[in-house]
């Protein structure tokens, strides 16, 4: 009975969610939907307790324990209890092997993708641009002796240029989207360079000087 109530409750809640899309029915759908949720959750709790009770009555520790026995193809609870530990260890080992294999495959695919990307200037420089911007910007700001103001925008990023060093282990990101105020209160456009370590994912050094980048 409780299983049927749970199923009906789920369908009723979904129906009320749909009905709530219509303004005239929204209030009705809200209140009856809340009642249905409460009834459904109670029903599902009772159903779960009943199923567990039936599994224990059949000689198993819980419904999950019964499912494990069915997975092993064992119908006798006594036999299952005597062999359960061995099956659980075997399944755990199989799961670990599958996870290790999946991880190794994923790592290999990532390594291959990185190798291909490294050969493409735009791909490799764009790959680390966001991380470099987040790490470099605060260090550029520290070079300001007084006030500073970023002038970048969606179409004009902080680091529009880049130079890949060596085999791509580091990238120098360059920009001029900041103004710094000197001791006399005048605003000066500054050019900055940030060497970003692509392996460690950190800033190596930052250089800031007056002037704009050549167009």
trRosetta pair geometry for C-beta under 8 A, 3 or more apart (Angstrom, degrees):
i j d omega theta_ij theta_ji phi_ij phi_ji
1 4 5.8 -60 -158 34 32 110
1 5 6.4 30 149 -18 68 106
2 5 5.4 -50 -146 36 38 113
2 6 6.3 43 153 -24 66 102
2 43 5.0 179 -165 -164 83 82
2 46 4.8 -125 -141 99 153 113
2 47 4.4 -166 118 -72 116 84
2 50 6.4 142 44 5 141 146
3 6 5.7 -53 -153 32 31 114
3 7 6.5 29 152 -17 65 104
3 47 5.3 113 -77 -127 64 130
4 7 5.8 -55 -149 36 32 109
4 8 6.2 28 155 -14 67 108
5 8 5.8 -57 -145 42 30 109
5 9 6.0 36 154 -26 65 109
5 39 7.1 -103 167 153 112 103
5 40 7.6 -165 138 -108 81 54
5 43 4.3 -138 103 -132 112 148
6 9 5.6 -56 -147 35 27 115
6 10 6.5 29 155 -21 63 103
6 40 5.9 97 -137 -154 57 74
6 43 4.4 -166 -70 118 77 117
6 44 4.9 106 -123 -74 125 73
6 47 5.6 -39 -33 -21 144 151
7 10 5.9 -52 -152 31 31 111
7 11 6.6 25 153 -12 63 106
8 11 5.8 -58 -151 40 33 109
8 12 6.1 34 152 -23 68 109
9 12 5.6 -55 -144 35 30 112
9 13 6.3 32 156 -20 65 104
9 36 5.4 166 -154 -178 79 85
9 37 7.8 135 173 -95 109 22
9 39 5.5 -154 -114 98 130 96
9 40 3.0 173 140 -89 139 98
9 43 5.9 158 -6 37 149 143
10 13 5.9 -53 -150 33 29 110
10 14 6.5 28 153 -16 62 106
10 40 6.0 127 -57 -145 58 140
11 14 5.7 -56 -151 38 32 112
11 15 6.3 35 151 -22 66 106
12 15 5.5 -53 -150 34 33 114
12 16 6.5 32 152 -19 66 104
12 32 7.9 -98 163 143 112 102
12 33 7.9 -175 133 -114 84 59
12 36 4.6 -139 107 -144 119 145
12 40 7.7 -165 54 -60 106 123
13 16 5.7 -54 -149 36 32 110
13 17 6.5 38 150 -23 64 101
13 33 5.8 94 -134 -152 65 83
13 36 5.0 -172 -71 114 78 124
13 37 5.7 90 -108 -74 128 74
13 40 6.3 -52 -33 -14 129 157
14 17 5.6 -49 -151 30 34 115
14 18 6.7 33 151 -15 63 103
15 18 5.7 -55 -155 37 34 111
15 19 6.2 33 148 -20 67 108
16 19 5.3 -52 -140 39 36 113
16 20 6.3 47 154 -32 65 100
16 29 4.3 153 -166 -162 80 84
16 30 7.7 162 171 -59 116 20
16 32 6.0 -159 -107 90 135 93
16 33 3.5 180 129 -84 151 104
16 36 6.4 166 -8 31 145 146
17 20 5.8 -47 -152 23 29 116
17 21 8.0 44 146 -30 53 90
17 29 7.5 162 -61 173 16 124
17 33 6.9 114 -54 -130 60 141
18 21 6.1 -40 -176 4 42 115
19 22 6.2 -58 -173 33 52 103
19 25 4.7 -91 171 128 97 136
19 26 7.8 179 128 -88 76 37
19 28 7.4 -67 138 88 133 98
19 29 4.1 -179 95 -92 107 130
20 25 7.0 -118 -88 103 30 90
20 26 5.2 70 -149 -127 65 69
20 29 4.1 -150 -68 106 76 145
20 30 6.4 94 -110 -60 116 72
20 33 7.1 -19 -52 -30 123 154
22 25 4.6 43 83 28 106 107
22 26 6.8 -154 88 -48 50 76
23 26 5.5 -29 -148 -16 33 121
25 28 5.4 -64 -165 50 64 112
25 29 5.3 64 139 -28 89 109
26 29 5.8 -61 -144 39 26 110
26 30 6.2 30 158 -26 65 107
27 30 5.7 -52 -148 30 29 113
27 31 6.7 15 162 -7 64 106
28 31 6.5 -65 -150 41 27 99
28 32 6.0 6 166 1 67 116
29 32 6.5 -65 -135 50 23 98
29 33 5.4 30 163 -29 62 119
30 33 5.8 -61 -143 36 17 113
30 34 6.5 18 159 -20 59 105
31 34 5.9 -52 -150 31 30 110
31 35 6.7 27 153 -14 63 104
32 35 5.5 -52 -150 38 38 113
32 36 6.1 41 150 -22 67 106
33 36 5.5 -54 -147 37 32 113
33 37 6.4 37 152 -24 65 101
34 37 5.6 -48 -149 30 32 113
34 38 6.6 32 153 -17 63 103
35 38 5.8 -55 -153 35 33 111
35 39 6.3 28 153 -15 67 108
36 39 5.7 -55 -144 40 32 109
36 40 5.9 32 157 -22 67 110
37 40 5.8 -57 -143 38 27 111
37 41 6.3 26 159 -18 64 106
38 41 6.1 -56 -147 35 26 108
38 42 6.4 25 155 -16 62 109
39 42 5.8 -59 -151 39 30 111
39 43 6.1 30 153 -20 66 110
40 43 5.6 -55 -145 38 30 113
40 44 6.2 29 156 -20 65 106
41 44 5.8 -54 -146 36 30 110
41 45 6.4 33 153 -21 63 104
42 45 5.7 -55 -152 34 31 112
42 46 6.4 27 153 -15 65 106
43 46 5.8 -55 -148 39 31 109
43 47 6.1 35 152 -22 65 107
44 47 5.5 -50 -143 36 32 115
44 48 6.3 36 155 -21 63 104
45 48 5.8 -54 -151 34 29 111
45 49 6.5 27 152 -18 63 106
46 49 5.7 -56 -150 37 32 111
46 50 6.3 33 153 -20 67 106
47 50 5.7 -55 -148 36 30 111
47 51 6.3 29 155 -18 66 106
48 51 5.8 -55 -146 36 30 110
48 52 6.3 28 156 -16 64 107
48 63 7.9 -118 -159 12 67 146
49 52 5.8 -57 -149 39 30 110
49 53 6.2 33 152 -23 65 107
50 53 5.6 -54 -147 35 31 113
50 54 6.4 31 154 -19 65 104
51 54 5.7 -52 -149 34 31 112
51 55 6.5 32 151 -19 63 105
51 63 4.9 19 136 -77 102 145
52 55 5.6 -54 -150 35 34 112
52 56 6.4 31 153 -16 67 104
52 62 5.4 -25 -139 -148 96 76
52 63 5.2 -89 -91 -19 58 99
53 56 5.8 -55 -148 38 31 108
53 57 6.3 34 152 -21 64 107
54 57 5.5 -53 -146 36 31 114
54 58 6.5 30 153 -19 63 106
54 63 7.7 45 67 -86 88 97
55 58 5.7 -57 -152 36 32 110
55 60 4.6 -60 168 69 90 117
55 61 7.7 -21 130 74 112 32
55 62 5.7 43 99 167 142 23
55 63 4.3 -161 -35 -79 152 55
55 65 6.8 131 161 59 129 92
55 66 4.4 -120 -140 -25 113 136
56 59 7.7 122 -176 -15 32 8
56 60 6.4 -98 -88 72 35 61
56 61 7.0 6 -100 -166 81 16
56 62 7.0 6 -61 -88 88 38
58 66 6.7 58 76 -106 133 128
58 77 6.5 159 132 -56 75 132
59 77 3.1 -173 116 32 123 171
59 78 7.1 -54 172 -41 142 66
60 63 7.5 98 101 -89 134 23
60 65 4.4 171 177 98 104 110
60 66 4.1 170 49 -67 176 83
60 69 6.5 -120 -105 -5 125 139
60 77 5.6 -131 -63 -120 66 114
60 80 7.4 -16 -104 89 91 147
61 65 4.0 101 49 -26 91 163
62 65 4.8 106 48 4 68 101
62 66 7.1 -124 100 -3 41 87
63 66 5.4 -50 -150 35 37 116
63 67 6.4 42 150 -22 66 101
64 67 5.6 -50 -150 34 34 112
64 68 6.6 38 150 -21 64 101
65 68 5.7 -50 -153 32 33 114
65 69 6.7 36 149 -20 63 102
65 80 7.9 117 163 139 91 134
65 84 7.7 -12 -154 -129 95 141
66 69 5.6 -52 -154 33 35 113
66 70 6.5 35 149 -17 66 104
67 70 5.5 -52 -149 37 36 112
67 71 6.3 42 149 -24 66 102
68 71 5.4 -50 -150 32 33 116
68 72 6.5 27 152 -13 64 105
68 80 7.7 123 100 -169 90 122
68 84 7.0 64 120 -138 131 96
68 87 7.0 134 167 113 104 133
68 88 7.3 5 -166 -80 143 89
69 72 5.8 -59 -151 40 32 107
69 74 4.9 -89 -168 75 83 94
69 75 7.3 122 146 -94 113 24
69 77 7.1 -41 -113 -105 164 55
69 80 4.1 -20 -116 -122 114 148
69 84 7.6 -46 -82 -95 82 97
70 73 7.4 42 -177 -75 34 27
70 74 7.8 -107 -73 53 22 57
70 75 7.8 52 -98 -89 64 65
72 80 6.9 139 64 -123 137 92
72 83 7.2 164 166 109 155 120
72 87 4.9 -39 -95 -127 133 154
74 79 5.4 -145 -164 101 121 110
74 80 4.5 153 112 -80 135 88
74 83 6.8 170 -74 62 162 130
76 79 4.0 66 82 12 110 111
76 80 6.5 177 88 -14 55 85
77 80 5.4 -56 -145 38 32 115
77 81 6.3 35 157 -23 67 103
78 81 5.9 -50 -149 32 29 111
78 82 6.7 24 154 -15 61 107
79 82 5.9 -61 -154 37 32 109
79 83 6.3 -1 159 7 68 115
80 83 6.3 -78 -143 52 27 91
80 84 5.6 53 158 -64 70 95
81 84 5.7 -21 -131 -10 27 121
83 86 5.4 -57 -169 41 66 113
83 87 6.0 64 138 -22 87 106
84 87 5.8 -65 -151 39 32 109
84 88 6.0 27 158 -19 70 110
85 88 5.8 -57 -145 37 28 110
85 89 6.3 27 157 -18 64 107
86 89 5.9 -56 -150 36 29 110
86 90 6.3 29 153 -19 64 108
87 90 5.7 -57 -149 37 31 112
87 91 6.2 27 156 -17 67 107
88 91 5.8 -54 -144 38 30 109
88 92 6.2 33 155 -22 64 107
89 92 5.7 -54 -146 36 30 113
89 93 6.3 30 154 -19 64 106
90 93 5.8 -56 -150 36 29 110
90 94 6.4 30 152 -19 64 107
91 94 5.5 -53 -147 36 33 113
91 95 6.3 36 153 -22 65 105
92 95 5.7 -53 -150 34 31 113
92 96 6.5 31 152 -19 64 105
93 96 5.7 -53 -149 36 32 112
93 97 6.4 34 152 -20 65 105
94 97 5.7 -53 -149 35 31 112
94 98 6.4 31 153 -18 65 106
95 98 5.8 -55 -148 37 30 110
95 99 6.3 28 154 -17 65 108
96 99 5.7 -55 -146 39 30 110
96 100 6.1 31 155 -20 65 107
97 100 5.7 -55 -146 37 29 111
97 101 6.2 29 154 -19 64 107
98 101 5.7 -55 -146 37 30 111
98 102 6.2 29 155 -19 65 107
99 102 5.7 -53 -145 38 30 111
99 103 6.2 31 154 -20 64 107
100 103 5.7 -54 -147 37 30 111
100 104 6.3 31 154 -20 64 106
101 104 5.7 -54 -146 36 30 111
101 105 6.3 30 154 -19 64 106
102 105 5.7 -54 -148 37 30 112
102 106 6.2 30 153 -19 64 108
103 106 5.6 -56 -146 38 31 111
103 107 6.1 32 154 -20 66 106
104 107 5.7 -53 -145 36 29 111
104 108 6.3 31 154 -20 63 106
105 108 5.8 -55 -149 36 29 111
105 109 6.4 28 153 -18 64 106
106 109 5.7 -54 -147 36 31 110
106 110 6.3 31 153 -19 64 106
107 110 5.7 -55 -148 37 31 112
107 111 6.3 33 153 -22 65 105
108 111 5.7 -52 -147 34 31 112
108 112 6.4 30 154 -17 64 106
109 112 5.8 -55 -148 38 31 111
109 113 6.2 31 153 -19 65 108
110 113 5.6 -55 -145 38 31 111
110 114 6.2 32 154 -21 65 106
111 114 5.8 -54 -147 35 29 111
111 115 6.4 32 153 -23 63 105
112 115 5.7 -52 -149 32 31 113
112 116 6.6 28 153 -15 64 104
113 116 5.9 -56 -152 38 32 109
113 117 6.1 31 152 -18 67 110
114 117 5.5 -56 -141 41 32 111
114 118 6.0 41 156 -31 66 104
115 118 5.8 -46 -147 25 27 116
115 119 7.3 26 153 -18 56 102
116 119 6.2 -60 -165 29 33 110
116 120 7.2 13 147 -5 65 109
116 123 7.8 -44 118 118 74 163
117 120 5.9 -71 -156 43 40 102
117 123 4.2 -134 -152 136 79 125
117 124 5.4 135 143 -73 84 70
117 127 6.1 75 162 -55 140 143
118 123 7.9 -78 -36 94 18 110
118 124 5.2 74 -121 -90 39 129
118 167 7.5 14 177 164 131 74
118 168 4.7 -126 -149 6 101 173
119 124 7.9 141 30 -38 22 123
120 123 3.7 54 88 16 116 118
120 124 6.3 156 78 -14 61 87
121 124 6.3 -67 -146 40 23 102
121 125 6.0 8 167 -7 65 115
121 164 6.4 -137 -130 -8 79 133
122 125 6.2 -61 -136 44 24 102
122 126 5.7 19 166 -14 64 117
123 126 6.2 -65 -143 42 19 106
123 127 6.3 33 155 -38 60 106
124 127 5.6 -45 -150 17 29 121
124 128 7.5 -3 165 5 58 102
124 164 6.1 41 103 -99 132 138
124 168 5.5 -80 -168 -137 147 125
124 171 7.3 177 135 -79 95 133
124 198 7.9 -19 -178 -116 95 159
125 128 7.0 -78 -161 45 30 88
125 129 6.4 52 147 -59 67 99
125 162 4.0 149 -150 85 130 154
125 164 6.4 -109 -70 -60 96 100
125 171 5.8 157 -117 -150 74 144
125 173 7.9 141 -163 -92 97 86
126 129 5.3 -33 -142 -6 38 123
127 198 7.9 52 95 -141 114 119
128 131 5.3 -63 -162 50 65 109
128 132 5.2 67 140 -28 89 108
128 171 5.9 145 71 33 136 142
128 196 6.0 167 144 118 131 139
128 198 5.4 -96 -71 -113 155 92
128 201 7.9 -150 -137 -120 109 69
129 132 5.8 -61 -142 40 26 110
129 133 6.1 29 159 -23 65 106
129 157 7.6 20 171 152 126 157
129 159 6.3 -166 -152 81 90 118
129 162 7.3 -97 -92 -60 95 142
129 173 7.0 132 -125 -111 69 134
130 133 5.8 -52 -148 32 28 112
130 134 6.6 26 155 -16 62 106
131 134 5.8 -57 -151 37 31 111
131 135 6.3 17 156 -8 66 112
131 196 7.5 130 102 -171 93 139
131 201 6.0 -66 165 -156 145 93
132 135 6.0 -65 -143 46 30 102
132 136 5.4 15 166 -12 71 120
132 159 6.5 -54 107 41 115 169
132 171 6.9 -79 -79 82 153 113
132 173 5.0 130 140 -16 142 150
132 194 6.3 146 178 105 103 127
132 196 4.1 -61 -114 -79 110 162
132 203 7.8 113 -144 -87 69 81
133 136 6.2 -58 -124 44 21 101
133 137 5.8 31 174 -34 61 111
133 157 7.2 -77 -100 178 142 111
133 158 5.3 121 -137 58 106 126
133 159 5.7 -143 -87 10 89 118
133 173 7.5 -117 -68 150 64 163
134 137 6.7 -43 -135 19 15 111
135 138 7.5 -71 -176 30 28 100
135 139 7.5 8 147 -3 63 115
135 194 7.9 152 96 171 88 140
135 196 6.8 117 73 -120 129 107
135 201 7.8 164 -48 158 154 67
135 202 6.4 -162 -161 -142 153 43
135 203 5.0 -171 141 -41 113 101
136 139 5.7 -72 -159 43 43 107
136 140 6.0 44 150 -25 79 105
136 158 7.9 168 87 125 111 130
136 159 7.1 63 71 -60 147 137
136 173 6.3 -147 -8 67 170 127
136 192 7.8 147 160 134 115 125
136 194 3.6 15 -133 -145 135 168
136 196 6.6 -73 -55 -72 117 108
136 203 5.7 142 -87 -99 68 123
136 206 6.3 149 -151 -99 86 118
137 140 5.6 -54 -147 32 33 112
137 141 6.5 35 154 -21 65 104
137 150 7.8 3 -153 -92 115 136
137 158 6.0 -24 -91 178 108 167
138 141 5.5 -52 -151 33 35 116
138 142 6.7 42 150 -27 64 100
139 142 5.5 -41 -151 23 38 117
139 143 7.6 48 149 -27 58 93
139 194 7.0 120 73 -116 123 115
139 203 5.8 168 -6 155 157 172
139 206 4.4 163 126 -14 121 159
140 143 6.0 -48 -170 16 40 114
140 178 6.4 160 143 -3 125 165
140 192 4.7 33 -127 -160 119 166
140 194 6.9 -71 -57 -64 104 118
140 206 6.0 -135 -73 -172 63 138
140 208 5.9 129 -146 -80 74 124
141 144 5.9 -39 -172 8 49 115
141 148 5.9 -169 -138 66 74 154
141 178 7.8 -138 -86 -144 64 150
143 180 7.5 -74 104 -89 87 156
143 190 7.6 168 101 174 128 159
143 192 7.4 171 31 -109 152 118
143 206 7.1 -133 -45 122 124 118
143 208 3.9 114 130 37 170 151
144 147 7.0 -67 167 116 134 14
144 148 3.9 -98 -91 -48 160 122
144 180 4.5 -155 -118 -129 94 114
144 181 7.6 53 -166 34 108 69
145 180 7.4 82 28 171 70 122
145 182 7.6 38 60 -133 117 45
145 183 7.3 -29 105 -62 132 80
146 180 6.9 121 58 177 80 81
146 181 4.3 -82 94 83 123 98
146 182 6.9 132 20 -144 133 5
146 183 7.0 167 -40 -82 135 43
147 180 7.4 165 92 -154 49 52
147 181 4.3 32 56 15 87 131
148 178 5.9 1 -177 -179 110 109
148 179 6.7 163 -157 85 59 50
148 180 4.8 -19 -104 -102 88 73
148 181 7.1 -134 -72 5 43 80
149 178 6.9 158 82 -157 41 63
149 179 4.9 -9 59 57 92 98
149 187 7.4 -24 32 -138 119 127
150 158 6.9 -40 -152 -101 121 104
150 177 6.0 31 -166 131 76 93
150 178 5.3 -34 -105 -100 56 80
151 156 7.7 -33 123 108 77 132
151 177 4.9 -140 67 -169 77 71
151 178 6.6 -172 11 -84 85 25
151 179 6.2 68 -33 -16 118 97
152 156 5.5 -152 -150 106 59 82
152 157 5.7 18 -160 -166 125 23
152 158 4.6 -56 -67 -69 158 64
152 175 7.5 -3 -82 178 117 142
152 177 3.9 61 -64 157 83 151
152 178 7.9 -13 -26 -58 92 69
153 156 4.7 48 44 41 86 92
156 160 6.9 -42 -161 -64 60 130
156 177 6.3 154 137 -102 102 131
157 160 5.5 143 63 -72 88 72
157 175 7.3 -100 112 -108 71 138
157 177 7.4 -142 123 -12 31 159
158 175 5.1 116 157 108 51 176
158 177 5.2 -124 -123 57 51 131
158 178 7.8 35 -141 -43 92 99
159 162 6.9 59 154 -68 107 89
159 173 3.9 3 -165 170 141 116
159 174 6.5 110 -151 56 80 25
159 175 4.5 -103 -99 -37 43 122
159 194 7.1 -70 -103 37 134 117
160 174 7.7 -55 62 89 62 71
160 175 5.8 109 14 -106 75 90
160 177 7.9 107 -15 -32 104 119
161 173 7.3 140 86 -162 53 51
161 174 4.3 -31 79 66 105 102
161 175 6.9 169 30 -72 83 57
161 213 6.9 162 1 -144 143 156
162 171 5.5 -3 -170 176 115 111
162 172 6.7 152 -158 81 59 52
162 173 5.1 -22 -102 -103 87 62
162 174 6.8 -178 -82 16 34 81
163 171 7.0 158 77 -163 42 64
163 172 4.5 -9 57 58 96 104
163 174 7.2 42 -5 -15 97 117
164 168 5.4 -18 -170 -101 119 66
164 171 5.4 -30 -105 -108 59 85
165 168 7.7 143 66 -92 51 17
165 169 6.9 -65 90 60 92 74
165 170 4.6 -14 54 76 124 90
165 171 6.6 -164 10 -90 85 29
165 172 6.3 81 -39 -17 111 95
165 195 7.5 12 -10 -141 149 101
166 169 5.6 -15 79 26 125 100
166 170 7.0 57 32 35 108 84
168 171 7.3 4 -154 -61 59 92
168 198 6.3 -39 151 41 76 157
169 197 7.0 -19 154 -149 77 69
169 198 6.0 -157 -172 44 29 100
169 199 5.8 -14 -154 -21 83 113
170 195 5.6 14 171 -178 128 91
170 196 6.3 161 -159 80 75 43
170 197 5.3 -36 -101 -101 93 49
170 198 6.2 -164 -94 -2 31 86
170 204 6.2 -4 -136 -14 138 146
171 195 7.7 162 83 -152 33 50
171 196 5.2 -20 63 60 82 99
171 198 6.1 70 -6 -52 99 111
172 193 5.6 -3 -176 -173 106 103
172 194 6.9 156 -155 77 57 39
172 195 5.2 -25 -97 -95 79 66
172 196 7.5 164 -93 14 27 75
173 193 7.3 155 79 -156 44 52
173 194 4.9 -17 59 61 93 96
173 196 6.1 29 -5 -7 109 122
174 191 7.2 2 -171 -177 95 94
174 192 7.2 174 -146 89 53 50
174 193 5.1 -13 -100 -104 83 76
174 194 7.8 -176 -74 21 40 68
174 213 6.8 114 142 -95 113 132
175 178 7.7 79 114 -5 104 92
175 191 7.5 -177 99 -149 33 59
175 192 6.0 -12 64 58 75 89
175 213 7.4 -74 -155 -31 25 136
176 189 5.9 44 171 165 104 105
176 190 6.7 -169 -145 95 71 39
176 191 4.5 -29 -94 -98 99 69
176 192 7.2 157 -91 13 46 70
176 211 7.5 -79 -125 109 130 57
176 212 4.9 109 164 -139 160 59
176 213 4.7 -157 -12 -11 131 92
178 189 7.6 129 82 -152 44 57
178 190 5.4 -34 86 55 94 103
178 192 6.8 21 33 -10 127 128
179 187 4.5 16 170 -178 125 108
179 188 6.6 150 -158 70 73 31
179 189 5.6 -43 -99 -91 77 53
179 190 7.0 150 -118 4 25 86
180 187 7.3 148 74 -151 24 61
180 188 5.7 -31 65 62 76 87
180 190 5.3 34 4 -28 112 132
181 185 6.1 -18 -171 -147 111 33
181 186 6.9 153 -149 76 65 31
181 187 5.6 -37 -92 -93 70 62
181 188 7.6 144 -105 14 20 78
182 185 7.3 -45 70 20 66 18
182 186 5.3 -5 38 58 106 84
182 188 5.8 54 -35 -10 106 123
188 210 5.3 -41 161 -129 130 105
189 210 7.4 92 79 -162 54 64
189 211 6.9 -45 96 135 90 10
189 212 5.1 12 115 -70 137 90
190 208 5.5 13 170 -174 129 97
190 209 6.7 155 -158 81 81 27
190 210 5.9 -61 -107 -104 68 39
190 211 7.4 43 -137 41 33 47
191 208 7.4 164 85 -152 44 51
191 209 5.5 -20 63 67 91 81
191 210 7.5 33 16 124 83 13
191 211 5.0 -31 -5 82 117 83
191 212 6.4 151 -62 -125 104 15
191 213 5.8 130 -117 -57 118 72
192 206 6.6 -5 -173 -173 105 95
192 207 6.7 164 -154 87 57 51
192 208 4.5 -12 -104 -102 92 78
192 209 7.7 160 -85 21 46 59
193 206 7.0 167 86 -153 54 49
193 207 4.6 1 53 54 100 99
193 208 7.9 -161 24 -70 62 43
194 203 6.1 -60 -171 -133 104 105
194 205 7.7 -172 -147 94 47 44
194 206 5.0 -6 -106 -107 78 84
194 207 7.9 -162 -70 25 41 63
195 203 7.1 101 77 -167 61 63
195 204 4.0 -55 104 60 109 113
195 205 4.9 26 35 48 117 77
195 206 7.6 -140 21 -69 71 43
196 202 7.5 -177 -154 98 66 24
196 203 6.1 -43 -104 -104 66 54
196 204 6.9 -160 -90 3 13 90
197 200 4.2 13 113 42 132 100
197 201 6.8 -53 91 3 84 16
197 202 5.3 -1 48 59 114 68
197 203 7.5 -173 9 -100 87 4
197 204 5.3 111 -42 -53 96 101
198 201 7.2 27 -162 -76 27 52
203 206 6.4 -7 -179 -45 130 100
